[in-house]
Amino acid sequence: MWQPEPDWVVLPGGSGTSTVGVWRTALAGRPVVIKRLAAPRPGDPAAVSEPGHIGYWRREADVIVTGLTEATPGLRSTTASVEEDPEGITIVRDWVEDASSSGLFLALCMGRFAAADLPRPRFLARNLMRDRIDRVARRGGWPTLDRTTVADVADHLWRHRGAMLDLLDGLPQVPQHGDPTARNLPGRYGDDAIGIDWGTVGTGPVGGDLGYLSLSAREGFEPLLDAYLLGIPDANRDQVVLGAQIVAVYTALSRAEWALARAATGEGALASKYRHPAVAPHLRTLQRQFPHMEALLQL
């Protein structure tokens, strides 16, 4: 049975459905990161074996084997190798030093990546937001938000989620990273950002990656939007804004629900948990989405 070496250092980032763990070590003096993916087993969700689903277990390995993102504009991958066995896949990639890139730089890079002529192999994620919302629905939606001051807005947006997802499907579908955070895009190679996690790469609505990035970036939405549009100048601004707003709002609400639901199991009123360090960041992010929520309520 595959096991990590005792001297490997555990890294964050091992929470994926099929991810066994992520470690840092050195091979012949070369700093590397090792990621282990478990092959599907009887009883696992069917989605892990569906190439187009967000949860497809071997997408990151397939990206490496095909060289899909080795030289893509805007976002690119680093040197990596794949070793497969009956139990799963081991990915070994170069350690990427943190370039402390700004949100504006990353937004520009994501726009350039969205404008790229990316091949469309069958393993690309094709319904990322729909898959994510379906997963939330299977867990019961946003019931904890019904006990907060955003209850009415959350209820309206949840009941209209199908229409919002249809709006996303109607936008131009472009290449997207799918999980663009500073942690997943730490490095820099010339004018491109280096991505280290390609497990959600695929196609999605123009502006989708921008909306996702805006949840964690220090910069405001408008500067990020301008930077993204510099990277994909042929895009329609209104379409980019709509794609970003829907992705940002529904992701922020889902994260706030997740955090509050976990805190709600403890003693005390729910409102007393708002300042909890595991909850407060998600609520602050949600507050920044109020202008976007208001815009979606008008649709």
C-alpha positions as CSV (number, residue, x, y, z in Angstrom):
1,M,0.0,0.0,0.0
2,W,1.3,3.5,-0.9
3,Q,2.5,5.5,2.1
4,P,4.3,8.9,2.4
5,E,7.8,8.9,3.7
6,P,8.2,9.8,7.4
7,D,10.3,12.9,6.7
8,W,7.8,14.5,4.3
9,V,6.3,17.7,5.6
10,V,2.5,17.9,5.4
11,L,1.1,20.9,3.5
12,P,-2.5,22.3,3.4
13,G,-4.5,21.6,0.3
14,G,-5.5,18.0,0.9
15,S,-9.2,18.4,1.2
16,G,-10.3,17.3,-2.3
17,T,-12.6,14.3,-2.7
18,S,-9.9,12.1,-4.0
19,T,-6.9,13.8,-2.4
20,V,-5.0,11.7,0.1
21,G,-2.6,14.4,1.1
22,V,0.0,16.9,0.0
23,W,3.6,17.0,1.2
24,R,6.8,19.0,0.7
25,T,10.2,17.2,0.4
26,A,13.4,17.2,-1.6
27,L,14.5,14.7,-4.3
28,A,18.2,14.7,-5.0
29,G,18.3,18.2,-3.6
30,R,15.4,19.5,-5.7
31,P,12.5,21.0,-3.6
32,V,9.3,19.3,-4.7
33,V,5.7,18.9,-3.7
34,I,4.1,15.5,-3.7
35,K,0.4,15.0,-4.1
36,R,-1.4,11.7,-3.8
37,L,-4.8,11.0,-5.4
38,A,-6.8,7.9,-4.6
39,A,-8.4,5.9,-7.4
40,P,-12.2,5.5,-7.1
41,R,-13.4,2.6,-5.0
42,P,-16.7,0.8,-4.7
43,G,-19.2,3.1,-2.9
44,D,-17.5,6.3,-4.0
45,P,-19.7,9.0,-5.6
46,A,-20.2,8.4,-9.3
47,A,-19.1,11.9,-10.0
48,V,-15.5,11.1,-9.2
49,S,-15.4,9.0,-12.4
50,E,-17.2,11.5,-14.6
51,P,-14.6,13.4,-16.7
52,G,-16.7,16.6,-17.0
53,H,-17.7,16.8,-13.3
54,I,-15.9,19.1,-10.9
55,G,-15.1,16.1,-8.7
56,Y,-13.4,14.0,-11.4
57,W,-10.6,12.4,-9.5
58,R,-7.7,12.4,-12.0
59,R,-8.1,15.7,-13.8
60,E,-5.0,17.3,-12.4
61,A,-2.9,14.3,-13.5
62,D,-4.5,14.4,-17.0
63,V,-3.5,18.0,-17.3
64,I,0.1,17.1,-16.6
65,V,0.2,14.1,-18.9
66,T,-1.3,16.0,-21.8
67,G,0.8,19.1,-21.2
68,L,-2.4,21.1,-21.5
69,T,-1.2,24.2,-19.5
70,E,2.5,24.0,-19.9
71,A,2.6,27.2,-22.1
72,T,-0.8,28.7,-21.9
73,P,-0.9,32.5,-21.8
74,G,-1.8,34.1,-18.5
75,L,-1.8,31.0,-16.3
76,R,0.6,28.1,-16.7
77,S,1.7,25.1,-14.8
78,T,5.1,24.2,-13.5
79,T,7.3,21.1,-14.2
80,A,5.6,18.0,-12.9
81,S,5.4,14.3,-13.4
82,V,2.8,11.6,-12.8
83,E,3.2,8.0,-11.5
84,E,0.2,5.7,-11.6
85,D,-0.5,2.5,-9.7
86,P,-3.6,0.4,-9.0
87,E,-4.4,2.4,-5.9
88,G,-4.1,5.9,-7.3
89,I,-1.7,8.5,-8.7
90,T,1.3,10.3,-7.3
91,I,2.0,13.8,-8.7
92,V,5.5,15.3,-8.2
93,R,5.9,18.9,-9.1
94,D,8.5,21.6,-8.5
95,W,8.2,23.7,-5.5
96,V,7.0,27.2,-6.5
97,E,8.2,30.2,-4.5
98,D,5.6,32.7,-3.6
99,A,5.8,35.8,-5.8
100,S,3.3,37.8,-3.7
101,S,1.4,38.7,-6.8
102,S,-1.3,41.4,-6.5
103,G,-4.9,40.6,-7.2
104,L,-4.7,43.0,-10.2
105,F,-1.9,40.9,-11.7
106,L,-3.8,37.7,-11.2
107,A,-7.0,39.2,-12.7
108,L,-5.0,40.3,-15.8
109,C,-3.5,36.8,-16.1
110,M,-7.0,35.1,-15.7
111,G,-8.3,37.4,-18.5
112,R,-5.5,36.4,-20.8
113,F,-6.1,32.7,-19.9
114,A,-9.8,33.1,-20.6
115,A,-8.9,34.5,-24.1
116,A,-6.6,31.5,-24.9
117,D,-7.4,29.0,-27.5
118,L,-7.3,26.1,-25.1
119,P,-7.9,22.5,-26.4
120,R,-11.1,21.0,-25.1
121,P,-10.3,17.4,-23.9
122,R,-13.1,15.5,-22.3
123,F,-11.6,15.7,-18.8
124,L,-12.1,19.5,-18.5
125,A,-14.7,20.6,-15.9
126,R,-17.7,21.9,-17.8
127,N,-20.4,22.7,-15.3
128,L,-18.4,23.9,-12.3
129,M,-20.9,26.3,-10.7
130,R,-23.8,24.0,-11.4
131,D,-21.9,21.1,-9.8
132,R,-21.0,23.2,-6.8
133,I,-24.6,24.4,-6.3
134,D,-25.9,20.9,-6.7
135,R,-23.5,19.7,-4.0
136,V,-24.9,22.5,-1.7
137,A,-28.5,21.4,-2.6
138,R,-27.7,17.8,-1.6
139,R,-26.7,19.2,1.8
140,G,-29.9,21.0,2.3
141,G,-29.2,24.4,0.8
142,W,-28.7,27.5,3.0
143,P,-30.9,26.7,6.1
144,T,-28.6,28.4,8.6
145,L,-28.7,31.7,6.6
146,D,-32.5,31.7,7.3
147,R,-31.6,32.7,10.9
148,T,-29.6,35.7,9.9
149,T,-30.3,39.2,8.6
150,V,-29.7,38.1,5.0
151,A,-32.5,35.5,5.2
152,D,-34.9,37.1,2.7
153,V,-32.2,37.8,0.1
154,A,-30.7,34.3,0.6
155,D,-34.1,32.7,0.2
156,H,-34.8,34.6,-3.0
157,L,-31.4,33.8,-4.5
158,W,-31.7,30.2,-3.5
159,R,-35.1,29.8,-5.1
160,H,-33.9,31.4,-8.3
161,R,-30.6,29.5,-8.5
162,G,-31.8,27.6,-11.5
163,A,-32.4,30.8,-13.5
164,M,-29.0,32.2,-12.4
165,L,-27.2,29.0,-13.5
166,D,-29.0,29.2,-16.8
167,L,-27.8,32.8,-17.2
168,L,-24.2,31.6,-16.6
169,D,-24.7,28.8,-19.2
170,G,-25.8,31.5,-21.7
171,L,-22.6,33.5,-21.4
172,P,-19.6,32.9,-23.6
173,Q,-17.8,29.8,-22.2
174,V,-14.1,30.4,-21.8
175,P,-11.1,28.6,-20.3
176,Q,-11.1,29.0,-16.5
177,H,-8.9,27.8,-13.7
178,G,-11.9,27.1,-11.5
179,D,-10.2,27.8,-8.1
180,P,-8.1,31.0,-8.6
181,T,-6.8,32.0,-5.2
182,A,-3.5,33.5,-4.4
183,R,-2.6,30.2,-2.7
184,N,-3.2,28.3,-5.9
185,L,-1.5,30.9,-8.1
186,P,1.6,31.6,-6.1
187,G,4.4,31.9,-8.7
188,R,5.3,34.1,-11.6
189,Y,7.0,33.3,-14.9
190,G,7.5,36.5,-16.9
191,D,4.0,37.9,-17.6
192,D,2.2,34.7,-16.5
193,A,1.1,33.4,-13.1
194,I,2.1,29.9,-12.2
195,G,-0.7,27.7,-11.0
196,I,-0.1,24.7,-8.7
197,D,-3.5,23.1,-8.5
198,W,-5.3,22.3,-11.8
199,G,-8.0,19.9,-10.4
200,T,-10.9,22.2,-11.4
201,V,-9.6,23.6,-14.7
202,G,-12.2,23.7,-17.5
203,T,-14.5,25.9,-19.3
204,G,-17.1,28.3,-17.8
205,P,-18.8,31.6,-18.1
206,V,-16.7,34.6,-18.9
207,G,-16.0,36.5,-15.7
208,G,-16.4,33.4,-13.6
209,D,-12.8,33.2,-12.4
210,L,-12.8,36.9,-11.8
211,G,-15.8,36.5,-9.4
212,Y,-14.0,33.7,-7.6
213,L,-10.8,35.7,-7.2
214,S,-12.6,38.8,-6.0
215,L,-13.7,36.9,-2.8
216,S,-10.1,36.7,-1.5
217,A,-8.3,39.6,-3.3
218,R,-7.4,42.8,-1.4
219,E,-8.4,45.0,-4.3
220,G,-11.9,46.2,-5.0
221,F,-14.1,44.6,-7.7
222,E,-13.9,47.5,-10.2
223,P,-10.0,47.5,-10.4
224,L,-10.0,43.7,-10.7
225,L,-12.6,44.0,-13.5
226,D,-10.6,46.5,-15.4
227,A,-7.5,44.3,-15.1
228,Y,-9.4,41.2,-16.3
229,L,-10.8,43.1,-19.3
230,L,-7.2,44.1,-20.2
231,G,-6.5,40.5,-20.6
232,I,-9.5,39.7,-22.7
233,P,-10.3,42.9,-24.5
234,D,-12.8,41.4,-26.9
235,A,-15.1,40.4,-24.0
236,N,-18.4,42.2,-23.4
237,R,-18.1,44.1,-20.1
238,D,-21.7,43.5,-19.0
239,Q,-21.3,39.8,-19.6
240,V,-18.1,39.7,-17.6
241,V,-19.8,41.6,-14.7
242,L,-22.8,39.2,-14.7
243,G,-20.6,36.1,-14.7
244,A,-18.5,37.5,-11.9
245,Q,-21.4,38.6,-9.8
246,I,-23.3,35.3,-9.9
247,V,-20.2,33.2,-9.2
248,A,-19.1,35.6,-6.4
249,V,-22.5,35.9,-4.7
250,Y,-23.4,32.2,-4.7
251,T,-20.0,31.1,-3.6
252,A,-19.9,33.7,-0.8
253,L,-23.4,32.6,0.4
254,S,-22.4,29.0,0.3
255,R,-19.2,29.5,2.3
256,A,-21.1,31.6,4.9
257,E,-23.7,28.9,5.3
258,W,-20.9,26.3,5.7
259,A,-19.1,28.3,8.3
260,L,-22.3,29.2,10.3
261,A,-23.7,25.7,10.2
262,R,-20.5,24.4,11.8
263,A,-20.5,27.1,14.5
264,A,-24.2,26.7,15.2
265,T,-23.7,23.3,16.7
266,G,-22.1,24.9,19.8
267,E,-23.8,26.5,22.7
268,G,-25.2,30.0,22.6
269,A,-27.2,32.1,20.1
270,L,-26.1,32.0,16.4
271,A,-25.5,35.8,16.5
272,S,-22.9,35.2,19.2
273,K,-20.8,33.2,16.7
274,Y,-20.5,35.9,14.1
275,R,-17.1,37.0,15.6
276,H,-15.7,33.5,15.7
277,P,-12.5,33.4,13.8
278,A,-13.8,30.5,11.6
279,V,-16.9,32.5,10.8
280,A,-16.0,36.2,10.7
281,P,-13.9,36.2,7.5
282,H,-16.7,34.5,5.6
283,L,-19.2,37.1,6.8
284,R,-17.0,40.0,5.9
285,T,-16.6,38.6,2.4
286,L,-20.4,38.2,2.3
287,Q,-20.9,41.8,3.3
288,R,-18.7,42.9,0.4
289,Q,-21.1,41.2,-2.0
290,F,-24.1,43.2,-1.0
291,P,-23.9,45.5,-4.1
292,H,-23.7,42.4,-6.3
293,M,-26.7,40.8,-4.5
294,E,-28.7,43.9,-5.1
295,A,-27.9,43.8,-8.8
296,L,-28.9,40.1,-9.0
297,L,-32.2,40.8,-7.2
298,Q,-33.1,43.2,-10.1
299,L,-32.7,40.5,-12.8
